[in-house]
Amino acid sequence: MIMEKASATGRGPARERHQQLADWLRADGRVEVVQAAARLGVAPETVRRDLRAMEQHGRLVRVHGGAVPVQPAPATQLSGRPGPRYTGFGRRLWQQLPRQGTLLIGTGAPALGLAEAIAADPPESDGLTVVTNFLDAAIVLSRSRSPRSANLRVYNIGGTVSPHSGGQEGDWAISELNRLRTDISVVCAAGVSSTDGLTDHSPAGAAVSRAETLVGRRVIAIADASAAGKSAFVQFASIDEIDELAFAGEVDDQQLRPFRERGLPLMVAPEDD
């Protein structure tokens, strides 16, 4: 009863447990109920109750057996703009991509920065097809006000829209992706590790990213700088399965070294330039 009272007032053991769970979540990308209970010396039901409380405050997302971090909200809400980091990143990446062929864009804030860059500066001539499972990216591309916007053909994959990432997932999305063969697939990862490869916070998101990886003749992995050296919940590709890697934001040289040692082409775009 004393512990419950402390929890209700936001002080005491419950608050300390919440902070410890949050620390583990940041460090490991996932918290397992059974393991956390053993480390904290409490019953698994206590950890489940803590995770429910933390989810109600927007600090995590519960999944089977534990919890994963809340994914960053899409950089725009259908009509807004990406933040400066992703705008500059998107422009840098777009400068390196061909203006013809088929380009697949995955889900995530860096991907939205790329979509914004394409919409602002479409190809000079007809011939580029962009397909995406990211509803926000499809809308940004289709609303391009450039006089050259007619040179873009935009396809939206369809599927169940994730309330966490804004990406379209599920059987419908994967079935449609499996029919495609794209010149370039740009996949967005929540974690990028030289040992664990590319990872996502959810099985559904990872399944779509896996399909996007397999259909691309050339695969470019993109991620926020905070994902460097980290591993999320579910792997969808190994480092050997991608052709290039690009980070939005500053990344420490030590974190980049394992990728350079493998001969992987890298692009690191700091804040907007």
PEWO-V161283 format. One record per backbone hydrogen bond with DSSP energy under -0.5 kcal/mol. NH is the residue of the N-H (numbers start at 1). CO is the residue of the C=O. E is the energy in kcal/mol with one decimal. If there is no record, write none. Layout:
<<NH,CO,E> <NH,CO,E>>
This chain:
<<5,1,-2.0> <6,2,-2.2> <7,3,-2.4> <8,4,-2.2> <9,5,-1.4> <10,7,-1.1> <11,6,-1.8> <16,12,-1.9> <17,13,-2.9> <18,14,-2.5> <19,15,-2.0> <20,16,-2.2> <21,17,-2.9> <22,18,-2.3> <23,19,-2.2> <24,20,-2.3> <25,21,-2.2> <26,22,-2.2> <27,23,-2.1> <28,24,-3.0> <29,25,-2.1> <31,67,-2.4> <33,65,-2.8> <36,32,-2.7> <37,33,-2.5> <38,34,-1.9> <39,35,-2.3> <40,36,-2.3> <41,37,-1.5> <42,37,-2.0> <46,43,-1.0> <47,43,-1.4> <48,44,-2.5> <49,45,-2.3> <50,46,-2.2> <51,47,-2.8> <52,48,-2.2> <53,49,-2.1> <54,50,-2.5> <55,51,-2.4> <56,52,-2.0> <57,53,-1.0> <58,55,-1.9> <59,54,-2.7> <61,68,-2.8> <63,66,-2.0> <66,63,-2.2> <67,31,-2.0> <68,61,-2.8> <78,76,-0.6> <79,77,-1.4> <86,83,-0.5> <87,83,-2.0> <88,84,-2.4> <89,85,-1.9> <90,86,-2.7> <91,87,-2.0> <92,88,-2.1> <93,89,-2.5> <94,90,-2.5> <95,91,-1.8> <96,92,-0.6> <96,93,-1.3> <97,94,-1.3> <101,127,-2.6> <103,129,-3.0> <104,184,-2.9> <105,131,-2.5> <106,186,-2.5> <112,108,-1.9> <113,109,-1.8> <114,110,-1.6> <115,111,-2.2> <116,112,-2.3> <117,113,-1.8> <118,114,-2.4> <119,115,-2.4> <120,116,-1.9> <121,117,-1.4> <127,151,-0.8> <128,151,-1.1> <129,101,-2.8> <129,127,-0.5> <130,153,-3.3> <131,103,-2.5> <132,155,-2.0> <133,105,-1.0> <135,133,-0.7> <135,166,-1.1> <138,134,-2.2> <139,135,-2.2> <140,136,-2.5> <141,137,-2.5> <142,138,-2.3> <143,139,-1.4> <144,141,-1.2> <146,119,-0.5> <149,146,-2.0> <151,148,-2.2> <152,149,-1.9> <153,128,-1.9> <154,152,-0.5> <155,130,-2.9> <157,132,-2.7> <160,169,-2.0> <162,160,-0.5> <162,167,-3.3> <166,162,-1.7> <168,133,-3.1> <169,160,-3.1> <169,167,-0.5> <173,169,-0.6> <174,170,-2.2> <175,171,-2.9> <176,172,-2.2> <177,173,-2.4> <178,174,-2.3> <179,175,-0.5> <179,176,-1.0> <180,177,-1.8> <182,215,-2.2> <183,102,-0.6> <184,102,-1.9> <185,218,-2.8> <186,104,-3.1> <186,184,-0.5> <187,185,-0.7> <187,220,-2.1> <189,222,-2.4> <190,199,-2.2> <191,199,-1.5> <192,227,-2.3> <193,197,-2.4> <197,193,-1.8> <198,237,-2.9> <199,191,-2.3> <200,234,-2.6> <206,202,-2.4> <207,203,-2.2> <208,204,-1.6> <209,205,-2.3> <210,206,-2.4> <211,207,-1.9> <212,208,-2.4> <213,209,-2.0> <214,210,-2.1> <215,211,-1.4> <216,212,-0.6> <216,213,-0.8> <217,182,-2.6> <218,183,-0.8> <220,185,-2.9> <220,218,-0.5> <221,219,-0.5> <221,244,-2.5> <222,187,-2.9> <223,246,-1.6> <225,248,-2.3> <227,224,-2.0> <228,225,-1.5> <229,192,-2.5> <230,227,-2.0> <234,200,-2.8> <236,198,-2.8> <237,198,-1.3> <241,238,-1.4> <242,239,-1.5> <243,219,-2.7> <244,219,-1.5> <245,265,-2.2> <246,221,-2.6> <247,267,-2.8> <248,223,-2.4> <249,247,-0.8> <249,269,-3.1> <255,252,-0.8> <256,252,-1.3> <257,253,-1.7> <258,254,-0.6> <259,256,-0.9> <260,256,-2.1> <261,257,-2.7> <262,258,-0.6> <262,259,-0.5> <263,260,-1.9> <264,259,-2.0> <265,243,-0.7> <267,245,-1.8> <269,247,-2.4> <270,268,-0.6>>
